Amino acid sequence: MTQARDDEAQAEYLASLLEPDCGWELYVAEQAGVVAGFVSVQLNEETSVGEIGLNAVHPDCAGTGIGTAMYDVVLKRMRHAGMRVAMVSTCGDASHIPARRAYQKAGFEVGIPSIWLCQAL
């Protein structure tokens, strides 16, 4: 049941990125007319920081260079917009290893570690 709620929330979040004036730009990668992936980017003119947000590559397209191409597009967009720093965040668990590898391949190097502390109630 929890996964269903998480999936629904993720779908709602993705839909919100399509809203006018949401502050995010959304780019879609296609392969042979089929959606292969997407990436969102936010450009903060005050801080000159560009942020890669929600993004994904279809599992059937994993390892084909789609992610690298998407990150190249949004990093060029950031540079063109005058951003001085690009950032992306991901989780530290094993399921996010492919994402971390993709970000490192795209040139992201500096990491800021964080720890989430929990307490069972």
N, C-alpha and C positions, 0 to 999 in steps of 0.2 A: 504494500500500500504506500509506503514511504517513497519508493522509486517512482510510482505513478504520479505522486504529487510533485516530486522533483522534476520529472519530465514535463509535466504541465507548466510548472513555473518557468522552466527553461524555454519552452515554446512561447510563453507569454512575453518573456524577456526578449527573445529574438523578434517577435512581432513588434515590440516597442521600438526596436531599432529602425523600423520602417516608417515610423511616424515623422511627419514634418517637424522641424525644429527640435528634434530630440537631442541634437548635439553630436550625433555619431554619423559617420559616413559608412555605408555598407557596400562592399564589393563582392561580386559573385564570380567564381571561376567555373567555366563550362568546358566540357570535353565532349566533342561530337554532339553538341546541342543538349547535353544533360548536365545538370548542376553537379559539379565535382567538389565544390567547397565554397566557403564564404569567409570573409574577414571584416570586422568592424574596426574603425579607427576614430579617435577623437583628437582634435587639435586644440590645444589650449594656448591661445595667443598671449595671455598674460604671463604664463610661466615658460613659454616656448617648449613645452613638453608634449610630444605626441604619444598617445597610448593605443596599443593594440588591445582591443577588447575581445568580445565573444568571437570565436573563430573555430572552424572545423573543416576537415577533409572527409569526404565520403569514404567509408572503410574500403570499398572496392578500388579506390584511387590512392590509397596509402602507399607511400614509397615511390610514387611516380613523378615527384617534383612539384606537384600542385601547391603544397604548403610553401615551399621555397619561393615559387613564383608569386604567390599571394603576398608574402612578406616583402618581397622585392618591390611590388607595386605600391604597397602602403608606406614603405620606408622612403621611396622616391617622392610620394605625395607629401610626406612630412618634411623632407628637405625642401621641396618646392614651396611649401607654406612657411618656411623659415624656422621650423622647429630646431632646437639645439640638442634635444635629448629624445630618444625613443625608449619607451618602456613597455613591458608586458609582464603579466604575473600569471603564475600557475601554481598548482598544488605540489607538495613535496612527496606525495605518495607514489607507489609503484605504477598506478594506472596512468600517471601523467609523465612517465619517462619519455614516451614518444614525443609529447609536446615540448618537453625541455630540450630534447635532442634537436627538434626542428628549430626552436628559437636560437639555440647555440649555433646551428648551421647557418642561420640567417645573420649571425654576428653579435647576438646578445651575449655579453660576457659577465658583467658585474651583477652579482646577486646580493640581495639584501635578505638575509635569513629572518624568518619569523617563526614563532611557536604559538600554537593555539593550545591553551590549557583548558582542560575540561574537568568537571566533577560530576560524578553520578549522584543523582538526587533521589 
